[in-house]
Amino acid sequence: MSKNTKQFIEQQAFQVREEYGFTTYEIDLHQLGDEVGIEIQTQEVDQHGISGALIRSGNNFLIYYSSFINNIPYQRFSIAHEFGHYFLPEHPDNIFDSNGFHASSTNSKDSFEKEADYFSTCLLMPKHLFENEIYKFNDGLEAIKGLASVFNTSLTTTAIRYIELTETPAMLVISSKGIIEAVFDTKELRKFGARRYSKNNIFPNKNIITTEALKKEISLNEWVETNQNIKAIEETITLGGYDKVLTIITTSTLYEEFEEHEEVQWEPPRFKK
């Protein structure tokens, strides 16, 4: 079991970019392979959920990624994930089978796979570059779409990174077939109250069949346990070929401002007798 912290993984990904001179927003992963001496190959076949693989022969390495899913951002994430296995400490000495083969699958709970996923996120969307761009867009889905275009990343991974780094009170809900798969929220949103929904709950608005983004004004208490009437924006988009729904909730109200407003209490005027 590997125990690299997120902070350490972020630093490792940053150092890789620095060492090999990748300063642009969208990193060229094939060029990184050339710089490191790792060949990158693909096949258009379904390998039973395998998104990629790292193959080792002595001191030589090969990255394989599946192009069965015809989605460039997904493929880029898979390649960057395998670089995570190559660069992160403990990975090369622990992940390979007797034939020098390691297959990566989607949604794995293995600690090595989670670390490689986070390395992929940090390599593709470095914190300092992401934060340079994040406030060039309006909060919520516009920012996520814009950032995904800048870094050539998927909406899902970009949305998760957005929730991690934004200072806006925001929540991301990922669901499939009417069931919530994951919920992410910012510390600014958690100040208002606890989540009303969590993993494996029934999605409250499951009758979404369009791939067009839906946007509406709501009260934050539809998603957060608060008795206060705080306005929020709920945006939902269906990812066509993946049967997944992304829902992003944001509010422009900051808790500190709301708290100050609550402390000001009205007193009736007093008249002299």
Secondary structure by P-SEA (a helix, b strand, c coil): cccccaaaaaaaaaaaaaaaccccccccaaaaaaaacbbbbbbcccccccccbbbbcccbbbbbbbcccccaaaaaaaaaaaaaaaccccccccccccccbbbbbcccccaaaaaaaaaaaaaaccaaaaaaccccccccaaaaaaaaaaacccaaaaaaaaaacccccbbbbbbcccccccccccccccccccccccccccccccccccccbbbbbbbcccccccccbbbbbbbbbbcccccbbbbbbbbcccaaaaaaaaacccccccccc
